[in-house]
């Protein structure tokens, strides 16, 4: 986190002061994981799951609720029986009421119901011919309610919700590695464009020098008119290469600065990585890390658990279902507030509801079979996804274990191509090398430079692909975590 903080400060200061930055591959990846729009999106996706899990944990704790109704004023005509005249007459009635209640609830996961304790006070004042005050107090009531015996939603929530949150964490880490993969692609694409531009400028200078030498040689009949025209053509091609490379650099730089969330006018000078470490990843170790850290496996486990929950709900709804609500406490009413809490009377309430399925013409059986089939499909999907992920890891590891050798070969090819080209220039100046050989060595040099940068891109792309599949850093030999992903979103 400190590294990320100082890197961002450095970027801001450099952007303001010079509008030019020198960035390494690690710097680009760090900025992408912290400041790109994609990173913000993934962080907010994680935060949504984080707060959802916090809500789930909070529901396991006692909750205290205050309900207050301070004013209820009522004025209306009501029907009353007049015993003297033996008729119903309408009279105006006015009243004022207020109430307050405090309720403590606690979900009880083993049974799937809720315990509660409540206390309340109600006040009623009547206006008119018969003015009166009345207080109704409930010192306390202890109760338990359960809507459906048999199926326990709380039990399934305790199994599924932690799984969902763990999946969200691993998915966030996986997504940050996808950001790194994209950053690697943009980094080396710009690095390749900048290298091609630098080479084009160098080649232009060399072509100019060779053309001047060619003119001298032509004047003394050392080379033919065709050779001199070939050298002149090389100068024109070099000019075109510079113009083409400038367009490519501008395009690739805009793409990278936009991805990093930098000002579009910022000029980037990229620093190519040093030779990477020569590591060989073990297939079994990579597969083990994949099984341990892949969010896709947890996603399939969640699907299986949800299918099991749905089947359990349908099975138990096909049976006799019962609900219960029971409470015990005290209450009292009086005209004075102090008397409303004196000698309270016992209050017991028990309510039982029973639902018995009799005839449904096979609806419940069809729902049960459908849920059972959905569970089988979820288990098959889980097995198929496991095989697919294992195959992906094996293929990626096999590719990565060859990338270092290919990079070393590309580096050696670049060294030899440079040496051959420099020697051919000297030979051309001495008259022992023809134009065709010189042009051919120049083409080989440009291809070798491009191949070296491409090989380095392929190495790091493949490495971060393995990191995304296993969420393990095989260079530092340590697992990835939320803090290491340049995204401390636990705030």
C-alpha positions as CSV (number, residue, x, y, z in Angstrom):
1,X,0.0,0.0,0.0
2,X,2.9,2.4,0.7
3,X,4.4,1.6,-2.6
4,X,1.1,2.4,-4.4
5,X,0.7,5.7,-2.4
6,X,4.1,7.0,-3.3
7,X,3.7,5.9,-6.9
8,X,0.5,7.8,-7.3
9,X,2.1,10.9,-5.7
10,X,5.0,10.6,-8.0
11,X,2.7,10.3,-11.1
12,X,0.7,13.4,-10.0
13,X,3.8,15.5,-9.4
14,X,5.4,14.4,-12.6
15,X,2.3,15.0,-14.7
16,X,2.0,18.5,-13.4
17,X,5.6,19.4,-13.6
18,X,6.7,17.9,-16.9
19,X,3.7,16.1,-18.4
20,X,6.1,13.2,-19.0
21,X,6.5,10.0,-17.1
22,X,9.0,7.2,-17.1
23,X,7.2,4.0,-16.1
24,X,8.2,0.4,-15.7
25,X,6.0,-2.5,-16.3
26,X,5.3,-2.8,-12.5
27,X,4.4,0.9,-12.4
28,X,1.9,0.5,-15.2
29,X,0.3,-2.6,-13.6
30,X,0.1,-0.8,-10.3
31,X,-1.6,2.3,-11.8
32,X,-4.0,0.1,-13.8
33,X,-5.1,-1.8,-10.7
34,X,-5.6,1.4,-8.8
35,X,-6.8,4.1,-11.1
36,X,-8.3,2.6,-14.2
37,X,-12.1,2.7,-14.7
38,X,-12.1,-1.1,-14.9
39,X,-10.5,-1.2,-11.5
40,X,-13.1,1.1,-10.0
41,X,-15.8,-1.1,-11.5
42,X,-14.4,-4.2,-10.0
43,X,-13.9,-2.6,-6.6
44,X,-17.5,-1.5,-6.5
45,X,-18.6,-5.0,-7.5
46,X,-16.7,-6.3,-4.5
47,X,-18.0,-3.7,-2.2
48,X,-21.6,-4.6,-3.1
49,X,-20.9,-8.2,-2.0
50,X,-19.0,-7.0,1.0
51,X,-21.9,-4.9,2.4
52,X,-24.3,-7.7,1.5
53,X,-22.3,-10.1,3.7
54,X,-22.1,-7.4,6.4
55,X,-25.9,-7.3,6.4
56,X,-26.1,-11.1,6.6
57,X,-23.8,-11.0,9.7
58,X,-25.8,-8.2,11.2
59,X,-29.0,-10.3,10.9
60,X,-27.4,-12.9,13.2
61,X,-27.2,-10.3,16.0
62,X,-29.9,-8.9,18.2
63,X,-31.8,-5.9,16.8
64,X,-33.6,-3.3,18.8
65,X,-36.5,-1.3,17.2
66,X,-38.4,1.7,18.6
67,X,-41.8,2.3,17.1
68,X,-43.5,5.6,18.0
69,X,-46.9,7.0,16.9
70,X,-47.1,10.3,18.6
71,X,-50.3,11.7,17.2
72,X,-53.5,10.0,16.0
73,X,-56.4,12.5,16.0
74,X,-59.8,11.2,15.0
75,X,-63.1,13.0,14.6
76,X,-65.9,11.1,13.0
77,X,-69.6,10.2,13.2
78,X,-70.2,6.8,14.7
79,X,-73.4,4.7,15.1
80,X,-74.7,4.3,18.7
81,X,-77.8,2.5,20.0
82,X,-80.3,4.7,21.9
83,X,-82.0,2.4,24.4
84,X,-84.7,4.9,25.4
85,X,-86.0,5.3,21.9
86,X,-84.8,1.9,20.7
87,X,-83.1,3.3,17.6
88,X,-79.6,3.7,16.2
89,X,-78.4,7.3,16.1
90,X,-75.2,9.0,14.9
91,X,-73.0,10.9,17.3
92,X,-69.8,12.8,16.8
93,X,-66.8,11.3,18.4
94,X,-63.4,12.9,18.9
95,X,-60.3,11.2,20.2
96,X,-56.6,11.6,20.5
97,X,-54.2,8.6,20.7
98,X,-50.5,8.0,20.9
99,X,-48.3,4.9,21.3
100,X,-44.7,3.8,21.7
101,X,-43.1,0.4,21.7
102,X,-39.6,-1.1,22.0
103,X,-38.9,-4.5,20.5
104,X,-35.8,-6.7,20.8
105,X,-35.5,-9.5,18.3
106,X,-33.0,-12.4,17.8
107,X,-33.1,-14.9,15.0
108,X,-32.4,-18.4,16.1
109,X,-30.7,-20.3,13.4
110,X,-30.9,-23.9,14.7
111,X,-34.7,-23.7,14.7
112,X,-35.2,-21.1,11.9
113,X,-37.5,-18.9,14.0
114,X,-37.3,-15.6,15.9
115,X,-37.4,-14.8,19.6
116,X,-38.5,-11.4,20.7
117,X,-39.1,-9.3,23.7
118,X,-41.3,-6.2,23.5
119,X,-42.7,-3.5,25.8
120,X,-45.3,-0.9,24.8
121,X,-47.4,1.9,26.1
122,X,-50.7,3.3,24.5
123,X,-52.6,6.4,25.4
124,X,-56.2,7.3,24.5
125,X,-58.1,10.5,25.3
126,X,-61.8,10.9,24.4
127,X,-63.4,14.3,23.9
128,X,-67.1,15.3,24.1
129,X,-69.8,14.5,26.6
130,X,-67.8,11.6,28.1
131,X,-64.2,12.9,28.3
132,X,-61.8,10.2,29.5
133,X,-58.2,9.2,29.7
134,X,-56.9,5.7,29.3
135,X,-53.4,4.2,29.4
136,X,-52.7,0.6,28.3
137,X,-49.3,-0.7,29.3
138,X,-47.5,-3.9,28.3
139,X,-44.5,-4.1,30.7
140,X,-43.0,-6.9,28.7
141,X,-43.9,-9.8,26.4
142,X,-41.6,-12.7,25.5
143,X,-42.4,-14.6,22.4
144,X,-41.3,-16.9,19.6
145,X,-42.6,-17.1,16.0
146,X,-41.8,-19.5,13.3
147,X,-43.6,-19.4,10.0
148,X,-42.7,-22.8,8.5
149,X,-41.5,-25.8,10.5
150,X,-39.4,-28.2,8.5
151,X,-37.5,-25.9,6.0
152,X,-34.9,-23.7,7.8
153,X,-33.9,-20.7,5.7
154,X,-31.5,-19.5,8.3
155,X,-29.5,-22.8,8.1
156,X,-29.1,-22.5,4.4
157,X,-28.1,-18.8,4.6
158,X,-25.3,-19.7,7.1
159,X,-24.0,-22.2,4.5
160,X,-24.4,-20.1,1.3
161,X,-23.7,-16.5,2.3
162,X,-20.1,-17.1,3.5
163,X,-19.5,-19.0,0.3
164,X,-20.8,-16.1,-1.8
165,X,-18.6,-13.7,0.0
166,X,-15.5,-15.9,-0.3
167,X,-16.3,-16.2,-4.0
168,X,-16.6,-12.4,-4.3
169,X,-13.1,-11.9,-2.8
170,X,-11.5,-14.5,-5.1
171,X,-13.4,-13.0,-8.1
172,X,-12.1,-9.6,-7.2
173,X,-8.5,-10.9,-7.1
174,X,-9.1,-12.7,-10.4
175,X,-10.4,-9.5,-12.0
176,X,-7.4,-7.5,-10.8
177,X,-5.2,-10.0,-12.6
178,X,-7.2,-9.5,-15.8
179,X,-6.4,-5.8,-15.4
180,X,-2.7,-6.7,-15.2
181,X,-3.0,-8.9,-18.3
182,X,-4.6,-6.0,-20.2
183,X,-2.0,-3.5,-18.8
184,X,0.8,-5.9,-20.0
185,X,-0.6,-5.9,-23.5
186,X,-0.9,-2.1,-23.7
187,X,2.5,-1.6,-22.1
188,X,4.4,-3.8,-24.7
189,X,2.3,-2.5,-27.6
190,X,3.5,1.0,-26.8
191,X,7.0,-0.2,-26.0
192,X,7.1,-1.9,-29.4
193,X,5.9,1.3,-31.1
194,X,8.4,3.4,-29.3
195,X,11.2,1.0,-30.2
196,X,10.2,1.0,-33.8
197,X,10.1,4.8,-33.8
198,X,13.6,5.0,-32.2
199,X,14.9,2.4,-34.7
200,X,13.4,4.3,-37.6
201,X,15.2,7.5,-36.5
202,X,18.5,5.6,-36.1
203,X,18.0,3.9,-39.4
204,X,17.2,7.2,-41.1
205,X,20.6,8.6,-39.9
206,X,22.4,5.5,-41.0
207,X,20.6,5.5,-44.4
208,X,21.6,9.2,-44.9
209,X,25.2,8.3,-44.1
210,X,25.2,5.3,-46.4
211,X,23.7,7.3,-49.2
212,X,26.4,9.9,-48.9
213,X,29.0,7.1,-49.0
214,X,27.2,5.6,-51.9
215,X,27.4,8.8,-53.8
216,X,31.1,8.9,-53.3
217,X,31.5,5.3,-54.4
218,X,29.3,5.9,-57.5
219,X,31.4,8.9,-58.5
220,X,34.5,6.6,-58.5
221,X,32.5,3.9,-60.2
222,X,32.7,1.6,-57.2
223,X,29.0,0.9,-57.2
224,X,26.4,0.9,-59.9
225,X,23.6,3.4,-60.6
226,X,21.1,0.8,-59.4
227,X,22.9,0.4,-56.1
228,X,22.9,4.2,-55.6
229,X,19.2,4.3,-56.3
230,X,18.6,1.5,-53.8
231,X,20.4,3.5,-51.1
232,X,18.2,6.5,-52.0
233,X,15.1,4.4,-51.8
234,X,16.3,3.3,-48.3
235,X,16.4,6.9,-47.2
236,X,12.8,7.5,-48.5
237,X,11.6,4.3,-46.8
238,X,13.2,5.4,-43.6
239,X,11.4,8.7,-43.7
240,X,8.1,6.8,-44.2
241,X,8.9,4.5,-41.4
242,X,9.4,7.5,-39.0
243,X,6.0,8.9,-40.0
244,X,4.3,5.6,-39.6
245,X,5.9,4.9,-36.3
246,X,4.9,8.4,-35.0
247,X,1.2,7.6,-35.7
248,X,1.5,4.2,-34.0
249,X,3.2,5.7,-30.9
250,X,0.5,8.4,-30.6
251,X,-2.3,5.8,-30.9
252,X,-0.8,3.3,-28.4
253,X,0.2,6.1,-26.0
254,X,-3.3,7.5,-25.9
255,X,-4.7,4.0,-25.4
256,X,-2.4,3.4,-22.4
257,X,-2.9,6.8,-20.8
258,X,-6.6,6.5,-21.1
259,X,-6.6,3.0,-19.5
260,X,-4.4,4.3,-16.6
261,X,-6.7,7.2,-16.0
262,X,-3.9,9.8,-16.9
263,X,-4.3,13.0,-18.8
264,X,-4.3,12.3,-22.5
265,X,-1.5,14.8,-23.1
266,X,0.8,12.9,-20.7
267,X,3.9,11.6,-22.5
268,X,5.1,8.2,-21.4
269,X,8.6,6.8,-21.7
270,X,8.5,3.1,-20.9
271,X,11.3,1.1,-19.3
272,X,11.5,-2.4,-20.5
273,X,11.8,-5.0,-17.8
274,X,15.1,-6.7,-17.0
275,X,15.5,-10.4,-17.9
276,X,12.9,-12.2,-15.9
277,X,13.7,-15.0,-13.5
278,X,14.0,-18.5,-14.9
279,X,11.3,-20.4,-13.1
280,X,9.5,-23.6,-14.0
281,X,6.0,-24.0,-12.6
282,X,5.0,-27.5,-11.5
283,X,1.7,-28.7,-13.0
284,X,0.4,-30.3,-9.8
285,X,1.3,-27.2,-7.7
286,X,-0.6,-25.0,-10.2
287,X,-3.6,-27.3,-10.2
288,X,-3.7,-27.4,-6.4
289,X,-3.6,-23.6,-6.2
290,X,-6.4,-23.4,-8.8
291,X,-8.6,-25.8,-6.8
292,X,-7.9,-23.7,-3.7
293,X,-8.3,-20.2,-5.1
294,X,-10.5,-20.3,-8.2
295,X,-13.7,-18.3,-7.7
296,X,-15.3,-20.3,-10.5
297,X,-15.1,-23.4,-8.4
298,X,-16.8,-21.6,-5.5
299,X,-19.4,-20.3,-8.0
300,X,-20.3,-23.8,-9.0
301,X,-20.4,-24.9,-5.3
302,X,-22.8,-22.1,-4.7
303,X,-25.0,-23.2,-7.5
304,X,-25.1,-26.7,-6.1
305,X,-25.9,-25.5,-2.6
306,X,-28.7,-23.2,-3.9
307,X,-30.1,-26.2,-5.9
308,X,-30.0,-28.3,-2.8
309,X,-31.7,-25.6,-0.8
310,X,-34.5,-25.3,-3.4
311,X,-35.0,-29.1,-3.4
312,X,-35.1,-29.1,0.4
313,X,-37.7,-26.3,0.3
314,X,-39.9,-28.1,-2.2
315,X,-39.7,-31.5,-0.4
316,X,-40.7,-30.1,2.9
317,X,-43.5,-27.9,1.4
318,X,-45.0,-31.2,0.1
319,X,-45.5,-32.4,3.6
320,X,-47.7,-31.1,6.4
321,X,-46.4,-27.7,7.2
322,X,-47.1,-25.8,10.4
323,X,-46.4,-22.4,11.8
324,X,-46.4,-21.3,15.4
325,X,-46.4,-18.0,17.3
326,X,-46.3,-18.1,21.1
327,X,-45.9,-15.3,23.6
328,X,-46.2,-14.7,27.4
329,X,-46.3,-11.4,29.2
330,X,-48.3,-8.9,31.2
331,X,-50.6,-6.0,30.4
332,X,-52.8,-3.5,32.3
333,X,-55.0,-0.5,31.6
334,X,-55.8,2.5,33.9
335,X,-56.8,6.1,33.8
336,X,-53.5,7.2,35.4
337,X,-50.1,6.4,34.0
338,X,-48.7,5.1,37.3
339,X,-51.6,2.7,37.7
340,X,-51.0,1.2,34.2
341,X,-48.0,-0.6,35.6
342,X,-49.6,-1.7,38.9
343,X,-50.7,-5.3,39.3
344,X,-50.4,-6.2,35.6
345,X,-52.5,-9.1,34.3
346,X,-51.1,-12.2,32.7
347,X,-51.3,-12.3,28.9
348,X,-50.7,-15.5,27.0
349,X,-51.1,-15.9,23.2
350,X,-50.5,-19.1,21.3
351,X,-51.3,-19.5,17.6
352,X,-50.7,-22.6,15.5
353,X,-51.4,-22.9,11.8
354,X,-51.4,-26.1,9.8
355,X,-51.4,-26.7,6.1
356,X,-52.1,-30.1,4.7
357,X,-51.7,-30.8,0.9
358,X,-54.5,-33.0,-0.2
359,X,-55.0,-32.9,-4.0
360,X,-52.8,-30.9,-6.3
361,X,-52.9,-33.1,-9.4
362,X,-49.1,-33.7,-9.4
363,X,-48.0,-30.1,-9.2
364,X,-45.8,-30.7,-6.2
365,X,-44.4,-33.9,-7.6
366,X,-43.4,-32.1,-10.8
367,X,-41.8,-29.3,-8.8
368,X,-39.8,-31.8,-6.8
369,X,-38.6,-33.7,-9.9
370,X,-37.7,-30.4,-11.6
371,X,-35.7,-29.3,-8.6
372,X,-33.9,-32.7,-8.4
373,X,-33.0,-32.4,-12.1
374,X,-31.7,-28.9,-11.5
375,X,-29.5,-30.2,-8.7
376,X,-28.1,-33.0,-11.0
377,X,-27.4,-30.4,-13.7
378,X,-25.6,-28.2,-11.2
379,X,-23.4,-31.1,-10.1
380,X,-22.6,-32.0,-13.7
381,X,-21.7,-28.4,-14.5
382,X,-19.4,-28.3,-11.4
383,X,-17.6,-31.4,-12.6
384,X,-17.3,-30.1,-16.2
385,X,-16.0,-26.7,-15.0
386,X,-13.4,-28.5,-12.8
387,X,-12.1,-30.4,-15.9
388,X,-12.1,-27.2,-18.0
389,X,-10.2,-25.2,-15.4
390,X,-7.6,-28.0,-15.0
391,X,-7.1,-28.2,-18.7
392,X,-6.6,-24.4,-18.9
393,X,-4.0,-24.5,-16.2
394,X,-2.1,-27.4,-17.8
395,X,-2.0,-25.6,-21.1
396,X,-1.0,-22.3,-19.7
397,X,1.7,-23.8,-17.5
398,X,3.0,-25.8,-20.5
399,X,3.2,-22.6,-22.6
400,X,4.8,-20.6,-19.8
401,X,7.5,-23.1,-19.2
402,X,8.7,-22.6,-22.8
403,X,8.5,-18.8,-22.8
404,X,11.8,-18.2,-20.9
405,X,13.8,-20.2,-23.4
406,X,12.1,-18.4,-26.3
407,X,12.9,-15.1,-24.7
408,X,16.6,-16.0,-24.3
409,X,16.7,-17.1,-27.9
410,X,15.1,-13.8,-29.0
411,X,17.7,-11.9,-26.9
412,X,20.6,-13.8,-28.5
413,X,19.1,-13.3,-32.0
414,X,18.9,-9.6,-31.3
415,X,22.6,-9.5,-30.2
416,X,23.7,-11.4,-33.3
417,X,21.6,-9.3,-35.6
418,X,23.1,-6.1,-34.2
419,X,26.6,-7.5,-34.6
420,X,26.0,-8.7,-38.2
421,X,24.4,-5.3,-39.2
422,X,27.2,-3.2,-37.7
423,X,29.8,-5.5,-39.4
424,X,28.0,-5.2,-42.7
425,X,28.0,-1.4,-42.5
426,X,31.8,-1.5,-42.0
427,X,32.1,-4.0,-44.8
428,X,30.0,-1.8,-47.1
429,X,32.2,1.2,-46.3
430,X,35.3,-0.9,-47.1
431,X,33.7,-2.1,-50.3
432,X,33.4,-5.8,-49.3
433,X,29.6,-5.9,-48.8
434,X,26.9,-5.3,-51.4
435,X,23.6,-3.5,-51.1
436,X,21.5,-6.6,-51.0
437,X,23.5,-8.1,-48.1
438,X,23.3,-4.8,-46.2
439,X,19.6,-4.4,-46.6
440,X,19.0,-8.0,-45.7
441,X,20.9,-7.6,-42.4
442,X,19.0,-4.4,-41.7
443,X,15.7,-6.2,-42.1
444,X,16.9,-9.1,-39.8
445,X,17.8,-6.6,-37.2
446,X,14.4,-4.9,-37.2
447,X,12.7,-8.2,-37.0
448,X,14.9,-9.4,-34.2
449,X,14.1,-6.2,-32.2
450,X,10.4,-6.7,-32.7
451,X,10.7,-10.4,-31.8
452,X,12.5,-9.6,-28.6
453,X,9.8,-7.2,-27.3
454,X,7.1,-9.6,-28.5
455,X,8.7,-12.5,-26.6
456,X,9.0,-10.5,-23.5
457,X,5.3,-9.5,-23.8
458,X,4.3,-13.1,-24.3
459,X,6.3,-14.2,-21.2
460,X,4.7,-11.7,-18.9
461,X,1.2,-12.1,-20.4
462,X,1.5,-15.9,-19.8
463,X,2.8,-15.3,-16.3
464,X,-0.1,-13.1,-15.3
465,X,-2.5,-15.5,-17.0
466,X,-1.3,-18.2,-14.6
467,X,-1.7,-15.8,-11.7
468,X,-5.3,-15.2,-12.7
469,X,-6.0,-18.9,-12.8
470,X,-4.3,-19.8,-9.5
471,X,-4.2,-16.5,-7.6
472,X,-0.7,-17.4,-6.7
473,X,2.6,-15.5,-7.3
474,X,5.1,-18.1,-8.3
475,X,8.0,-15.7,-8.4
476,X,7.6,-14.6,-4.8
477,X,6.0,-18.0,-3.9
478,X,3.1,-16.4,-2.1
479,X,-0.7,-16.4,-2.5
480,X,-2.4,-13.2,-3.6
481,X,-4.7,-11.3,-1.3
482,X,-6.9,-8.3,-1.2
483,X,-4.2,-5.9,0.0
484,X,-1.7,-7.2,-2.6
485,X,-4.1,-6.5,-5.4
486,X,-3.5,-2.7,-4.9
487,X,-7.1,-2.4,-3.8
488,X,-7.7,-2.1,-0.1
489,X,-11.4,-1.9,-0.4
490,X,-12.2,-2.9,3.1
491,X,-13.1,0.6,4.3
